[in-house]
Amino acid sequence: MSTKLIYFAWVRERIGKPEEDVELPAGIETVADLLRWLRSRGEEYENALQYP
């Protein structure tokens, strides 16, 4: 199942895209889980999401 993520302002600028469709891995149940998974997707995500 695809999930649409929409990024705003500072996060959008650092990730370099306004939105994306992603397939979330099993076990993503909370916002904290989602942020942890996103930060693992690359340096731009880590930099954009380092201060949740």
N, CA, C and O atoms as a Tinker XYZ file with bonds, in Angstrom:
   208  protein
     1  N      0.841000   -1.181000    0.000000    73     2
     2  CA     0.000000    0.000000    0.000000    64     1     3
     3  C      0.888000    1.248000    0.000000    63     2     4     5
     4  O      1.794000    1.378000    0.824000    81     3
     5  N      0.624000    2.126000   -0.902000    73     3     6
     6  CA     1.405000    3.349000   -1.036000    64     5     7
     7  C      0.859000    4.433000   -0.108000    63     6     8     9
     8  O     -0.353000    4.560000    0.072000    81     7
     9  N      1.763000    5.206000    0.473000    73     7    10
    10  CA     1.409000    6.304000    1.363000    64     9    11
    11  C      1.995000    7.586000    0.800000    63    10    12    13
    12  O      3.167000    7.624000    0.426000    81    11
    13  N      1.186000    8.636000    0.738000    73    11    14
    14  CA     1.678000    9.921000    0.246000    64    13    15
    15  C      2.172000   10.750000    1.422000    63    14    16    17
    16  O      1.437000   10.986000    2.381000    81    15
    17  N      3.416000   11.187000    1.339000    73    15    18
    18  CA     3.991000   12.082000    2.334000    64    17    19
    19  C      4.119000   13.456000    1.694000    63    18    20    21
    20  O      4.600000   13.576000    0.567000    81    19
    21  N      3.695000   14.483000    2.402000    73    19    22
    22  CA     3.777000   15.855000    1.919000    64    21    23
    23  C      4.709000   16.617000    2.853000    63    22    24    25
    24  O      4.539000   16.603000    4.072000    81    23
    25  N      5.696000   17.280000    2.258000    73    23    26
    26  CA     6.694000   18.012000    3.037000    64    25    27
    27  C      6.459000   19.509000    2.898000    63    26    28    29
    28  O      6.089000   19.990000    1.827000    81    27
    29  N      6.675000   20.239000    3.982000    73    27    30
    30  CA     6.451000   21.677000    3.992000    64    29    31
    31  C      7.716000   22.422000    4.393000    63    30    32    33
    32  O      8.565000   21.902000    5.117000    81    31
    33  N      7.815000   23.634000    3.909000    73    31    34
    34  CA     8.813000   24.629000    4.311000    64    33    35
    35  C     10.234000   24.085000    4.403000    63    34    36    37
    36  O     10.794000   23.608000    3.415000    81    35
    37  N     10.802000   24.162000    5.590000    73    35    38
    38  CA    12.213000   23.842000    5.831000    64    37    39
    39  C     12.528000   22.412000    5.423000    63    38    40    41
    40  O     13.561000   22.161000    4.801000    81    39
    41  N     11.653000   21.469000    5.763000    73    39    42
    42  CA    11.876000   20.064000    5.426000    64    41    43
    43  C     11.853000   19.899000    3.903000    63    42    44    45
    44  O     12.723000   19.233000    3.342000    81    43
    45  N     10.878000   20.493000    3.240000    73    43    46
    46  CA    10.769000   20.407000    1.781000    64    45    47
    47  C     12.030000   20.929000    1.107000    63    46    48    49
    48  O     12.524000   20.320000    0.158000    81    47
    49  N     12.545000   22.032000    1.580000    73    47    50
    50  CA    13.755000   22.618000    0.994000    64    49    51
    51  C     14.954000   21.687000    1.142000    63    50    52    53
    52  O     15.755000   21.565000    0.215000    81    51
    53  N     15.089000   21.038000    2.278000    73    51    54
    54  CA    16.251000   20.187000    2.518000    64    53    55
    55  C     16.150000   18.820000    1.842000    63    54    56    57
    56  O     17.158000   18.261000    1.412000    81    55
    57  N     14.942000   18.289000    1.749000    73    55    58
    58  CA    14.764000   17.008000    1.073000    64    57    59
    59  C     14.793000   17.208000   -0.439000    63    58    60    61
    60  O     15.256000   16.340000   -1.179000    81    59
    61  N     14.301000   18.348000   -0.887000    73    59    62
    62  CA    14.335000   18.653000   -2.314000    64    61    63
    63  C     13.111000   18.210000   -3.088000    63    62    64    65
    64  O     13.142000   18.134000   -4.317000    81    63
    65  N     12.034000   17.917000   -2.376000    73    63    66
    66  CA    10.795000   17.550000   -3.061000    64    65    67
    67  C      9.606000   17.917000   -2.179000    63    66    68    69
    68  O      9.690000   17.835000   -0.953000    81    67
    69  N      8.509000   18.317000   -2.794000    73    67    70
    70  CA     7.344000   18.714000   -2.003000    64    69    71
    71  C      6.527000   17.543000   -1.473000    63    70    72    73
    72  O      5.834000   17.668000   -0.464000    81    71
    73  N      6.611000   16.397000   -2.160000    73    71    74
    74  CA     5.843000   15.222000   -1.740000    64    73    75
    75  C      6.426000   13.984000   -2.399000    63    74    76    77
    76  O      7.219000   14.068000   -3.337000    81    75
    77  N      6.012000   12.827000   -1.880000    73    75    78
    78  CA     6.404000   11.566000   -2.499000    64    77    79
    79  C      5.465000   10.464000   -2.038000    63    78    80    81
    80  O      4.890000   10.529000   -0.951000    81    79
    81  N      5.321000    9.460000   -2.876000    73    79    82
    82  CA     4.584000    8.251000   -2.529000    64    81    83
    83  C      5.606000    7.200000   -2.119000    63    82    84    85
    84  O      6.569000    6.952000   -2.844000    81    83
    85  N      5.399000    6.588000   -0.967000    73    83    86
    86  CA     6.343000    5.591000   -0.461000    64    85    87
    87  C      5.593000    4.347000   -0.017000    63    86    88    89
    88  O      4.413000    4.396000    0.330000    81    87
    89  N      6.300000    3.244000   -0.039000    73    87    90
    90  CA     5.805000    1.993000    0.533000    64    89    91
    91  C      6.451000    1.872000    1.913000    63    90    92    93
    92  O      7.660000    1.670000    2.019000    81    91
    93  N      5.659000    1.993000    2.947000    73    91    94
    94  CA     6.200000    1.914000    4.300000    64    93    95
    95  C      6.495000    0.457000    4.655000    63    94    96    97
    96  O      5.692000   -0.429000    4.365000    81    95
    97  N      7.639000    0.212000    5.278000    73    95    98
    98  CA     7.945000   -1.143000    5.712000    64    97    99
    99  C      7.057000   -1.550000    6.892000    63    98   100   101
   100  O      6.484000   -0.701000    7.575000    81    99
   101  N      6.956000   -2.836000    7.112000    73    99   102
   102  CA     6.197000   -3.339000    8.259000    64   101   103
   103  C      6.786000   -2.770000    9.542000    63   102   104   105
   104  O      7.995000   -2.562000    9.637000    81   103
   105  N      5.948000   -2.523000   10.504000    73   103   106
   106  CA     6.419000   -2.052000   11.802000    64   105   107
   107  C      6.327000   -0.547000   11.998000    63   106   108   109
   108  O      6.571000   -0.058000   13.101000    81   107
   109  N      5.984000    0.191000   10.964000    73   107   110
   110  CA     5.818000    1.642000   11.113000    64   109   111
   111  C      4.416000    1.875000   11.663000    63   110   112   113
   112  O      3.425000    1.760000   10.941000    81   111
   113  N      4.346000    2.205000   12.948000    73   111   114
   114  CA     3.049000    2.367000   13.603000    64   113   115
   115  C      2.856000    3.736000   14.225000    63   114   116   117
   116  O      1.723000    4.145000   14.479000    81   115
   117  N      3.944000    4.452000   14.473000    73   115   118
   118  CA     3.844000    5.759000   15.117000    64   117   119
   119  C      4.599000    6.797000   14.298000    63   118   120   121
   120  O      5.352000    6.456000   13.385000    81   119
   121  N      4.390000    8.057000   14.631000    73   119   122
   122  CA     5.131000    9.133000   13.976000    64   121   123
   123  C      6.625000    8.975000   14.261000    63   122   124   125
   124  O      7.449000    9.223000   13.380000    81   123
   125  N      6.974000    8.574000   15.454000    73   123   126
   126  CA     8.391000    8.358000   15.796000    64   125   127
   127  C      8.996000    7.267000   14.914000    63   126   128   129
   128  O     10.133000    7.399000   14.461000    81   127
   129  N      8.248000    6.193000   14.667000    73   127   130
   130  CA     8.708000    5.130000   13.762000    64   129   131
   131  C      8.936000    5.690000   12.362000    63   130   132   133
   132  O      9.954000    5.407000   11.730000    81   131
   133  N      7.988000    6.479000   11.887000    73   131   134
   134  CA     8.077000    7.065000   10.552000    64   133   135
   135  C      9.295000    7.973000   10.437000    63   134   136   137
   136  O     10.036000    7.886000    9.459000    81   135
   137  N      9.510000    8.834000   11.407000    73   135   138
   138  CA    10.659000    9.739000   11.371000    64   137   139
   139  C     11.971000    8.973000   11.403000    63   138   140   141
   140  O     12.907000    9.324000   10.685000    81   139
   141  N     12.055000    7.945000   12.214000    73   139   142
   142  CA    13.263000    7.122000   12.289000    64   141   143
   143  C     13.542000    6.467000   10.928000    63   142   144   145
   144  O     14.683000    6.456000   10.465000    81   143
   145  N     12.507000    5.930000   10.296000    73   143   146
   146  CA    12.658000    5.295000    8.988000    64   145   147
   147  C     13.057000    6.329000    7.923000    63   146   148   149
   148  O     13.945000    6.070000    7.111000    81   147
   149  N     12.408000    7.486000    7.927000    73   147   150
   150  CA    12.743000    8.518000    6.944000    64   149   151
   151  C     14.198000    8.965000    7.087000    63   150   152   153
   152  O     14.896000    9.124000    6.085000    81   151
   153  N     14.659000    9.168000    8.319000    73   151   154
   154  CA    16.046000    9.598000    8.531000    64   153   155
   155  C     17.048000    8.568000    7.997000    63   154   156   157
   156  O     18.173000    8.920000    7.641000    81   155
   157  N     16.644000    7.320000    7.942000    73   155   158
   158  CA    17.543000    6.278000    7.439000    64   157   159
   159  C     17.611000    6.244000    5.910000    63   158   160   161
   160  O     18.396000    5.478000    5.350000    81   159
   161  N     16.806000    7.056000    5.229000    73   159   162
   162  CA    16.724000    7.024000    3.772000    64   161   163
   163  C     17.803000    7.844000    3.075000    63   162   164   165
   164  O     17.890000    7.821000    1.848000    81   163
   165  N     18.616000    8.557000    3.819000    73   163   166
   166  CA    19.693000    9.303000    3.180000    64   165   167
   167  C     20.035000   10.580000    3.916000    63   166   168   169
   168  O     19.314000   11.019000    4.813000    81   167
   169  N     21.140000   11.160000    3.522000    73   167   170
   170  CA    21.664000   12.344000    4.197000    64   169   171
   171  C     20.694000   13.519000    4.167000    63   170   172   173
   172  O     20.567000   14.234000    5.161000    81   171
   173  N     20.013000   13.731000    3.051000    73   171   174
   174  CA    19.079000   14.856000    2.978000    64   173   175
   175  C     17.927000   14.691000    3.964000    63   174   176   177
   176  O     17.467000   15.672000    4.548000    81   175
   177  N     17.455000   13.455000    4.155000    73   175   178
   178  CA    16.395000   13.203000    5.129000    64   177   179
   179  C     16.932000   13.365000    6.553000    63   178   180   181
   180  O     16.273000   13.964000    7.404000    81   179
   181  N     18.107000   12.841000    6.804000    73   179   182
   182  CA    18.726000   12.969000    8.128000    64   181   183
   183  C     18.876000   14.435000    8.515000    63   182   184   185
   184  O     18.558000   14.816000    9.642000    81   183
   185  N     19.356000   15.252000    7.592000    73   183   186
   186  CA    19.545000   16.676000    7.869000    64   185   187
   187  C     18.211000   17.390000    8.067000    63   186   188   189
   188  O     18.087000   18.239000    8.949000    81   187
   189  N     17.226000   17.054000    7.263000    73   187   190
   190  CA    15.930000   17.729000    7.341000    64   189   191
   191  C     15.150000   17.347000    8.599000    63   190   192   193
   192  O     14.364000   18.145000    9.110000    81   191
   193  N     15.365000   16.137000    9.095000    73   191   194
   194  CA    14.539000   15.615000   10.194000    64   193   195
   195  C     15.312000   15.398000   11.480000    63   194   196   197
   196  O     14.860000   14.657000   12.352000    81   195
   197  N     16.465000   16.028000   11.615000    73   195   198
   198  CA    17.273000   15.795000   12.799000    64   197   199
   199  C     16.679000   16.377000   14.069000    63   198   200   201
   200  O     17.046000   15.956000   15.166000    81   199
   201  N     15.765000   17.339000   13.944000    73   199   202
   202  CA    15.117000   17.945000   15.127000    64   201   203
   203  C     13.608000   17.768000   15.023000    63   202   204   205
   204  O     12.908000   18.678000   14.580000    81   203
   205  N     13.105000   16.613000   15.425000    73   203   206
   206  CA    11.655000   16.378000   15.293000    64   205   207
   207  C     10.881000   17.274000   16.238000    63   206   208
   208  O      9.652000   17.221000   16.271000    81   207
